[in-house]
Amino acid sequence: MSTAADEPLPELDLRLTQENLEDLYEHAPCGYCSCLPDGTLVKLNQTLLGWLGYTAPELVARQCLQQLFTVGGRLHYEMYCAPLLLLQNQVRELSYLLRRKDGTTLPVLMSAVLLRDTNGQPLVVRVTLFDITERRKYEQELLRARQQADEQREQVALANEQLTRKNEQLSRINADLDSFVYTASHDLKQPIDNMTGLFQELRRTVRFSDAEAVPMLEMFAEALQQILGTIQGLTEVVQLQRQLEQVPTETIELRPFTEEIVRSLQPSEPAATFALDFEAAPTVSMARSSLHSMLYNLLSNSLRYAQPGRPAHIRISAAPAGSGLELRVQDNGRGIDLVRHERELFQLFRRFHPEVAGTGMGLYLVNRLVNQAGGRIEVESAVGQGTTFRVFLPHSMVALPASGPGATPA
């Protein structure tokens, strides 16, 4: 059985076996030089001379190896490399900058071997130099990229710090504003109550002969009630906000919870019908008072702004939406002109149907509650056809879907 050693060698071009050793030395892909133990150059190959831009007579016996280095490299060679050569007879891959004849520099990695004579005395140093220009560029690019990344991280950290400070400042401003609103509404309520009492006593005891006085008195009474409603609404907004900061979240069954709200509203609009569909998402986890205020305001608005001459039909549903939960309240009421009012839809005291009594705080409060829960609210509406409010709540409030029948009337 033949082995690989028995197989004849493939035919080779004989020219490849006749390499000129001198030519190989002179034109190697790296720089070679030899120097005395003190660094005096005695021989350099053409590759190294080409890198440096010198001829051999300009360097041999005229300059030392360390003179080819920059000042820092020369100090390193004399204080570290030369003593290490005497101690270990070799050094490997030391980084230096060579100074060319034209003043430019060339980064190299140097390895060197110290040869000794028969008596052990240092004789000659053989040096190999590798051009690492491309490697140095790559390292500099990496360093630059790292510095840029560090700067970006610092900028992000600074931006986050500034954002945190602004959030803290806004929180303090909101807290101060809530305290101001609560104090102002509390202080205004007493004189308004006094005015209401005085006005009622005035109507009871005084007789007006002017026929126009009666409607004016009615207008004044309505204005007083509107002021009282606004003050009461402001107080409720601040009180609810303070309560929510202390009330823990809990898992709430949506159907019985919503049915209770519907029962509290239906006496004001007995002809209204409600359809509830919570089969896809039967529960939600949030503060009970927050959910009650949110649904109560949306449902009461649907009743208040019902289309005249058409029984109100309101559908309330919940379903998973992406990684979160969607609560939807849809009615067939008057609708809202979103082209005109979309930007001011959730602003305080904004009302879009002046002919219907209201304070303009319901949607503001709903939006504030949704934002506090980490969600968002979207509105679809057409004048004369109805409005749909879609409340999107985050993943933490989602419950697993339950199978079962579809929507059922409340």
VOZA-381906 format. One line per 3 residues: number of its first residue (from 1); their letters; for each residue x, z, y of C-alpha. Coordinates in nm, 4 decimals. Layout:
<pts>
NUM	A	X/Z/Y  ...
</pts>
This chain:
<pts>
1	MST	0.0000/0.0000/0.0000  0.1559/-0.1106/0.3284  0.1784/0.1193/0.6286
4	AAD	0.1931/0.0536/1.0001  0.5706/0.0985/0.9882  0.5991/-0.1866/0.7370
7	EPL	0.4048/-0.4315/0.9520  0.6178/-0.6779/1.1561  0.6330/-0.6221/1.5298
10	PEL	0.4414/-0.8711/1.7472  0.6471/-1.1377/1.9107  0.7699/-1.0370/2.2582
13	DLR	0.9006/-1.2428/2.5432  1.2765/-1.1807/2.5105  1.3006/-1.1682/2.8883
16	LTQ	1.1125/-0.8377/2.8789  1.3819/-0.6820/2.6642  1.6603/-0.7823/2.8994
19	ENL	1.5681/-0.5674/3.2058  1.8457/-0.5331/3.4609  1.8993/-0.1594/3.4989
22	EDL	2.0523/-0.1986/3.8424  1.7529/-0.4024/3.9595  1.5173/-0.1505/3.8042
25	YEH	1.6873/0.1277/4.0043  1.6995/-0.0637/4.3298  1.3391/-0.1831/4.3303
28	APC	1.1619/0.1001/4.1511  0.8132/0.1918/4.2809  0.9614/0.5192/4.4076
31	GYC	1.2603/0.6142/4.6197  1.5848/0.7250/4.4563  1.8897/0.8787/4.6161
34	SCL	2.1907/1.0876/4.5175  2.3681/1.3379/4.7367  2.6391/1.5989/4.7245
37	PDG	2.5413/1.9663/4.6892  2.5611/1.9993/5.0701  2.3127/1.7116/5.1066
40	TLV	2.5555/1.4319/5.2041  2.4021/1.1037/5.0895  2.6101/0.8964/4.8495
43	KLN	2.3583/0.6451/4.7174  2.0023/0.5208/4.8038  1.7958/0.2532/4.6350
46	QTL	1.6479/-0.0419/4.8198  1.2949/0.0996/4.7924  1.3932/0.4114/4.9891
49	LGW	1.5994/0.2124/5.2399  1.3000/-0.0173/5.2933  1.0739/0.2813/5.3581
52	LGY	1.3194/0.4260/5.6106  1.4224/0.1034/5.7820  1.7960/0.1776/5.7409
55	TAP	2.0790/-0.0061/5.5674  2.2985/0.1760/5.3151  2.6116/0.1849/5.5427
58	ELV	2.4036/0.3581/5.8134  2.3294/0.6526/5.5827  2.5839/0.6788/5.3004
61	ARQ	2.8472/0.9414/5.3850  2.7057/0.9549/5.7400  2.3889/1.1623/5.7039
64	CLQ	2.2584/1.4372/5.4801  1.9336/1.4304/5.2871  1.7873/1.7085/5.4987
67	QLF	1.8547/1.5061/5.8140  1.5963/1.2563/5.6919  1.3283/1.5261/5.7142
70	TVG	1.1394/1.6510/6.0169  1.2567/1.9773/6.1720  1.0159/2.1849/5.9677
73	GRL	1.1125/2.0016/5.6495  1.4817/2.0525/5.7183  1.4345/2.4277/5.7576
76	HYE	1.2315/2.4408/5.4372  1.4960/2.2436/5.2465  1.7858/2.4609/5.3600
79	MYC	1.6072/2.7964/5.3216  1.4034/2.7312/5.0097  1.4778/2.4061/4.8249
82	APL	1.8617/2.4181/4.8240  1.8794/2.7839/4.7029  1.6171/2.7095/4.4371
85	LLL	1.8203/2.4105/4.3134  2.1289/2.6284/4.2742  1.9229/2.8867/4.0882
88	QNQ	1.7086/2.6664/3.8610  1.8910/2.3294/3.8722  1.5646/2.1528/3.9613
91	VRE	1.2637/2.1507/4.1950  0.9386/1.9614/4.1500  0.6843/1.8006/4.3840
94	LSY	0.7780/1.9511/4.7177  0.5983/1.7911/5.0131  0.8083/1.6595/5.3042
97	LLR	0.7838/1.4139/5.5914  1.0618/1.1530/5.6084  1.1681/1.0316/5.9532
100	RKD	1.1987/0.6553/5.9679  1.4472/0.4779/6.1896  1.1677/0.3749/6.4277
103	GTT	1.0594/0.7382/6.4722  0.7493/0.7266/6.2553  0.7068/0.9539/5.9539
106	LPV	0.6310/0.8981/5.5873  0.4770/1.1707/5.3687  0.6501/1.2071/5.0301
109	LMS	0.6615/1.4325/4.7266  1.0184/1.5175/4.6285  1.1532/1.6190/4.2889
112	AVL	1.5275/1.6848/4.2435  1.7756/1.7704/3.9662  2.1156/1.9356/4.0206
115	LRD	2.3927/1.8141/3.7894  2.7028/2.0306/3.7290  3.0538/1.9494/3.6096
118	TNG	3.2141/2.0811/3.2917  3.3056/2.4006/3.4726  2.9479/2.4586/3.5818
121	QPL	3.0158/2.3781/3.9435  2.7489/2.1818/4.1376  2.8384/1.8128/4.1310
124	VVR	2.5537/1.5933/4.2517  2.1825/1.6125/4.3284  1.9554/1.3323/4.2062
127	VTL	1.6383/1.2984/4.4120  1.3115/1.1142/4.3390  1.0645/1.0516/4.6230
130	FDI	0.7026/0.9314/4.5903  0.5085/0.7811/4.8810  0.1886/0.9872/4.9200
133	TER	0.0529/0.8152/5.2312  -0.2795/0.7282/5.0664  -0.3020/1.0696/4.9066
136	RKY	-0.2398/1.2333/5.2432  -0.5122/1.0194/5.4020  -0.7505/1.1231/5.1258
139	EQE	-0.6602/1.4894/5.1722  -0.7091/1.4593/5.5467  -1.0476/1.2962/5.4935
142	LLR	-1.1439/1.5786/5.2608  -1.0238/1.8326/5.5164  -1.2123/1.6560/5.7936
145	ARQ	-1.5267/1.6415/5.5813  -1.4922/2.0102/5.5017  -1.4447/2.0961/5.8689
148	QAD	-1.7513/1.8898/5.9581  -1.9494/2.0644/5.6846  -1.8307/2.4024/5.8154
151	EQR	-1.9277/2.3030/6.1693  -2.2691/2.1865/6.0504  -2.3199/2.5127/5.8604
154	EQV	-2.2243/2.7032/6.1744  -2.4661/2.4925/6.3791  -2.7435/2.5499/6.1255
157	ALA	-2.6677/2.9218/6.1193  -2.6701/2.9296/6.5002  -2.9961/2.7333/6.5107
160	NEQ	-3.1505/2.9709/6.2553  -3.0323/3.2682/6.4572  -3.1785/3.1210/6.7749
163	LTR	-3.5019/3.0412/6.5915  -3.5174/3.3972/6.4590  -3.4665/3.5356/6.8092
166	KNE	-3.7348/3.3035/6.9478  -3.9753/3.4041/6.6708  -3.9071/3.7694/6.7430
169	QLS	-3.9595/3.7035/7.1118  -4.2857/3.5183/7.0426  -4.3993/3.8012/6.8168
172	RIN	-4.3338/4.0513/7.0949  -4.5121/3.8282/7.3467  -4.8101/3.7868/7.1130
175	ADL	-4.8209/4.1612/7.0520  -4.8045/4.2286/7.4269  -5.0702/3.9645/7.4902
178	DSF	-5.2988/4.1099/7.2237  -5.2545/4.4564/7.3742  -5.3312/4.3181/7.7200
181	VYT	-5.6407/4.1328/7.5969  -5.7647/4.4368/7.4082  -5.7077/4.6674/7.7079
184	ASH	-5.8601/4.4236/7.9557  -6.1680/4.3578/7.7422  -6.2123/4.7312/7.6832
187	DLK	-6.1791/4.8074/8.0560  -6.4183/4.5272/8.1523  -6.6861/4.6214/7.9025
190	QPI	-6.7857/4.9438/8.0757  -6.8536/4.7960/8.4232  -7.0357/4.4990/8.2651
193	DNM	-7.2518/4.7416/8.0655  -7.3227/4.9284/8.3907  -7.4196/4.6007/8.5611
196	TGL	-7.6491/4.5174/8.2713  -7.8201/4.8565/8.2951  -7.8592/4.8311/8.6719
199	FQE	-7.9969/4.4777/8.6401  -8.2527/4.5863/8.3788  -8.3583/4.8752/8.6036
202	LRR	-8.3802/4.6343/8.8966  -8.6097/4.4010/8.7019  -8.8245/4.6946/8.5945
205	TVR	-8.8736/4.8500/8.9356  -8.8534/4.5648/9.1854  -9.1155/4.2975/9.2426
208	FSD	-9.0100/3.9617/9.3898  -9.2587/3.7534/9.5880  -9.0407/3.4413/9.5793
211	AEA	-9.1368/3.2177/9.2849  -8.7779/3.0960/9.2497  -8.6523/3.4499/9.1914
214	VPM	-8.7738/3.4643/8.8297  -8.5601/3.1752/8.6937  -8.2642/3.3016/8.8953
217	LEM	-8.3025/3.6433/8.7344  -8.3097/3.4777/8.3923  -7.9924/3.2852/8.4726
220	FAE	-7.8203/3.6048/8.5844  -7.9283/3.7811/8.2648  -7.7885/3.4950/8.0553
223	ALQ	-7.4591/3.5070/8.2484  -7.4289/3.8791/8.1828  -7.4907/3.8274/7.8134
226	QIL	-7.2328/3.5488/7.8047  -6.9729/3.7746/7.9676  -7.0541/4.0524/7.7208
229	GTI	-7.0259/3.8078/7.4300  -6.6870/3.6837/7.5512  -6.5535/4.0368/7.5931
232	QGL	-6.6860/4.1350/7.2516  -6.5300/3.8243/7.0975  -6.1889/3.8945/7.2501
235	TEV	-6.2031/4.2510/7.1250  -6.2929/4.1348/6.7751  -6.0056/3.8829/6.7687
238	VQL	-5.7470/4.1477/6.8540  -5.9025/4.4120/6.6272  -5.9099/4.1693/6.3345
241	QRQ	-5.5473/4.0718/6.3937  -5.4445/4.4380/6.3878  -5.6465/4.5025/6.0749
244	LEQ	-5.4920/4.2065/5.8912  -5.1431/4.3442/5.9517  -5.2386/4.6507/5.7459
247	VPT	-5.4836/4.5125/5.4873  -5.3256/4.4109/5.1526  -5.4163/4.0904/4.9705
250	ETI	-5.6417/4.1002/4.6661  -5.7890/3.8589/4.4136  -6.1387/3.7610/4.5280
253	ELR	-6.4110/3.5884/4.3245  -6.5194/3.3116/4.5587  -6.8767/3.2600/4.4349
256	PFT	-7.0179/3.6130/4.4793  -6.8124/3.6584/4.7952  -6.9526/3.3401/4.9535
259	EEI	-7.3073/3.4091/4.8307  -7.2986/3.7396/5.0182  -7.2009/3.5613/5.3410
262	VRS	-7.4731/3.3006/5.2882  -7.7371/3.5711/5.2421  -7.6329/3.7309/5.5709
265	LQP	-7.6712/3.3953/5.7508  -7.9817/3.2404/5.5975  -8.2461/3.4484/5.7769
268	SEP	-8.1405/3.2770/6.1022  -8.1964/2.9332/5.9461  -8.4372/2.9592/5.6516
271	AAT	-8.4568/2.5801/5.6041  -8.0826/2.5449/5.5420  -7.9531/2.4771/5.1911
274	FAL	-7.6105/2.5665/5.0543  -7.4237/2.4162/4.7584  -7.1333/2.6135/4.6099
277	DFE	-6.8681/2.4643/4.3823  -6.5830/2.6948/4.2810  -6.5405/2.5902/3.9181
280	AAP	-6.2018/2.4243/3.9737  -6.0644/2.7256/4.1633  -6.2859/3.0322/4.1135
283	TVS	-6.0576/3.2885/4.2791  -5.8240/3.3219/4.5740  -5.5692/3.5901/4.6629
286	MAR	-5.5776/3.7003/5.0273  -5.6992/3.9772/5.2564  -6.0757/4.0224/5.2115
289	SSL	-6.1431/4.0629/5.5848  -5.9437/3.7467/5.6603  -6.1361/3.5350/5.4084
292	HSM	-6.4685/3.6801/5.5273  -6.3986/3.5981/5.8921  -6.2774/3.2492/5.8019
295	LYN	-6.5815/3.1535/5.5910  -6.8304/3.3360/5.8112  -6.7209/3.1474/6.1230
298	LLS	-6.7175/2.8078/5.9503  -7.0599/2.8595/5.7887  -7.2202/3.0074/6.0990
301	NSL	-7.0892/2.7105/6.3016  -7.2447/2.4725/6.0485  -7.5806/2.6442/6.1010
304	RYA	-7.5472/2.6772/6.4780  -7.4615/2.3116/6.5269  -7.7178/2.1655/6.2862
307	QPG	-7.8624/1.8293/6.3869  -8.2048/1.8805/6.5499  -8.4885/1.7557/6.3315
310	RPA	-8.2758/1.7580/6.0149  -8.2490/2.0557/5.7747  -7.8936/2.1818/5.7509
313	HIR	-7.7215/2.1103/5.4210  -7.3842/2.2825/5.3742  -7.1477/2.2415/5.0804
316	ISA	-6.8657/2.4897/5.0124  -6.6058/2.4140/4.7462  -6.2552/2.5039/4.6319
319	APA	-6.0069/2.3034/4.4256  -5.6324/2.2835/4.3615  -5.4532/2.0574/4.6114
322	GSG	-5.0947/1.9755/4.5205  -4.9257/2.3095/4.4638  -5.1819/2.4908/4.6822
325	LEL	-5.5542/2.5411/4.7186  -5.8147/2.3592/4.9298  -6.1247/2.5315/5.0634
328	RVQ	-6.3779/2.2823/5.1970  -6.6843/2.3391/5.4168  -6.8939/2.0270/5.4728
331	DNG	-7.2147/1.9958/5.6769  -7.4552/1.7285/5.8027  -7.4774/1.8645/6.1564
334	RGI	-7.4171/1.7300/6.5065  -7.0514/1.6448/6.4446  -6.7625/1.6453/6.6937
337	DLV	-6.6149/1.3583/6.8936  -6.2574/1.3924/6.7651  -6.1343/1.1060/6.9827
340	RHE	-6.2081/1.3195/7.2881  -6.1658/1.6731/7.1559  -5.9195/1.6719/6.8629
343	REL	-5.6277/1.8218/7.0624  -5.8366/2.1075/7.1992  -6.0384/2.1677/6.8827
346	FQL	-5.8838/2.5070/6.8030  -5.8150/2.6264/7.1565  -5.9710/2.9453/7.2832
349	FRR	-6.3062/2.9166/7.4654  -6.3397/2.5410/7.3911  -6.7019/2.4377/7.3278
352	FHP	-6.8146/2.0832/7.2484  -7.1942/2.1223/7.2558  -7.2815/2.3084/7.5800
355	EVA	-7.6506/2.2957/7.4939  -7.5873/2.5364/7.2031  -7.5103/2.9022/7.2756
358	GTG	-7.1637/3.0186/7.1758  -6.8390/3.1760/7.2948  -6.5875/2.9120/7.1853
361	MGL	-6.3807/3.1575/6.9800  -6.4880/3.0837/6.6215  -6.2596/2.7877/6.5461
364	YLV	-5.9722/2.9500/6.7360  -5.9987/3.2538/6.5113  -6.0287/3.0430/6.1939
367	NRL	-5.7151/2.8455/6.2826  -5.5234/3.1635/6.3597  -5.6214/3.3181/6.0271
370	VNQ	-5.5244/3.0029/5.8358  -5.1845/2.9850/6.0080  -5.1223/3.3514/5.9400
373	AGG	-5.1885/3.2871/5.5703  -4.9234/3.0125/5.5747  -5.1729/2.7269/5.5480
376	RIE	-5.3159/2.4528/5.7641  -5.6572/2.3147/5.8515  -5.7782/1.9542/5.8797
379	VES	-6.1049/1.8273/6.0274  -6.3093/1.5153/5.9605  -6.6153/1.4586/6.1774
382	AVG	-6.8553/1.1921/6.3014  -7.1018/1.2461/6.5848  -7.4553/1.2777/6.4508
385	QGT	-7.3421/1.2770/6.0869  -7.1582/1.6035/6.0262  -6.8217/1.7766/5.9973
388	TFR	-6.5874/1.8678/5.7128  -6.3313/2.1461/5.7477  -6.0520/2.1379/5.4866
391	VFL	-5.8472/2.4573/5.4686  -5.5221/2.4225/5.2728  -5.3765/2.7504/5.1484
394	PHS	-5.0271/2.7948/4.9959  -4.9285/2.8166/4.6289  -4.9273/3.1960/4.6267
397	MVA	-5.3063/3.1952/4.6688  -5.3829/2.9513/4.3855  -5.5635/3.0625/4.0682
400	LPA	-5.5686/2.8782/3.7359  -5.8632/2.6322/3.7060  -6.1519/2.7364/3.4892
403	SGP	-6.3688/2.4903/3.2957  -6.7442/2.4954/3.3423  -7.0452/2.3198/3.4953
406	GAT	-7.0446/2.1567/3.8366  -7.1805/2.2750/4.1683  -7.4897/2.4914/4.1812
409	PA	-7.7063/2.5806/4.4802  -7.6697/2.9230/4.6337
</pts>
